[in-house]
Amino acid sequence: MNKFMDWLENSFAPKLQKITNATWIVVIKDALMQILPFILVGSIFCCLAIVNGSFWTPFGWTMSKISLMVAFLVPFNYCEKKRFRKQRILAGITGLILFMIFINPETVEEAGQGHALYGANGMFVAIAAGIISGLVFGAFAKFSFFKEDSVIPDFVRQWFDSLLPIALVVLVGWALVDIAGLDIAGTIQKVFEPLGNIANSFPGMVIICFLYCFIYSMGISTWVLTPMSEPIKVQNIANNLALVAAGTATIQNLSIFTETTLYTCYLWIGGIGATLSLVVLMCLSKSSELKALGRACLVPGILNINEPVIFGAVAWNPYLMIPMWLQGIVLSAMTWIFTKVIPFAKIPRIQFELWYCPYPISTWISTQGHIPSIIFVLAQFAVSMLLWYPFFKAYERQKLKEEAEAK
């Protein structure tokens, strides 16, 4: 066990941290975080649409436009991170134009507001368009038609210096889509389609949820998985909403791997790794240190904010890392079995991503007041506590020994 922990700490974690800090990981992560307010507002409109269907219109102007936002934000953030600040706005607009070329809207309605890929379904296409635009503008960042001592005003120089990257991006997109007749958007979606299929399978969901807990237990942000997982989750909820609106939603065709399922309905009670039950155990501990930490973490834990307990007790703690990994495996498996195989609990049919809403209130909202689902999430809380309990007691004994020796 010691050798394994040494390998994690000295070899695996530093390499993973490098990936987390990689330019494009940070750029895409920031873009997805920046659209989060629109997703949260969209989730409110989605809930209100249950009461009054007219709220689907403002939902369409928030959640159903997020790919347009991402296409702009990815190259914008790239230029910002690389300190090409003069190019960042034009790079973002060019990324948006390339995205539009890729999806190739064919009607006035599609070009204006109705294209399916403007929303979650076009996330991977938007990211690809944004990356291309960012790279092109980065390549021309230091190019200028004018000398440093030119008397021409800076804003005029910027106009002319941006002509080449804008023209190159537009011409390449036009050549590929309109002249060569390539379906760029369809190809990108097909490339990433297996990821969505894997995430929505039983082993895929369990593995990804385990990875969330595994990475986080080392104090590394789970945002490292964002470029892969977030577009899938957002697209899945969009597909679910479409099925519900069409009246064709079934247990079999509803996607389970969504932000709503993971963060507001079943799995992460208290935050990633279901740490609220651990916090409760700490509040009841005989160790004065653990009890004090538990009380400090209780209110944030109820609001599903678990950084205090993760960095205060779990991260790099061999006593508590293993049960956190088990949370990802066992709770995700339970969720799959009792929603897909044995339909006791409901797969969420609305978008509700206010992750700081306490359980089981969030479960009640996500499942539209489905009582068996609330019973199920309470059962998950009990199972979560059972998984933490023996490992926590071993850690508590160690702490009590240290406190006794310190007296």
VENNORKA-V252093 format. One record per helix or strand of 3 or more residues. SS is the DSSP state (H for helix, E for strand). FROM is the first residue (numbers start at 0). LEN is the number of residues. If there is no record, write none. Layout:
BEGIN
SS | FROM | LEN
SS | FROM | LEN
END
This chain:
BEGIN
H | 1 | 19
H | 22 | 12
H | 35 | 16
H | 52 | 8
H | 62 | 19
H | 87 | 16
H | 107 | 7
H | 115 | 3
H | 119 | 20
H | 153 | 26
H | 183 | 16
H | 201 | 15
H | 221 | 25
H | 258 | 7
H | 275 | 8
H | 287 | 15
H | 306 | 8
H | 317 | 24
H | 360 | 6
H | 370 | 36
END
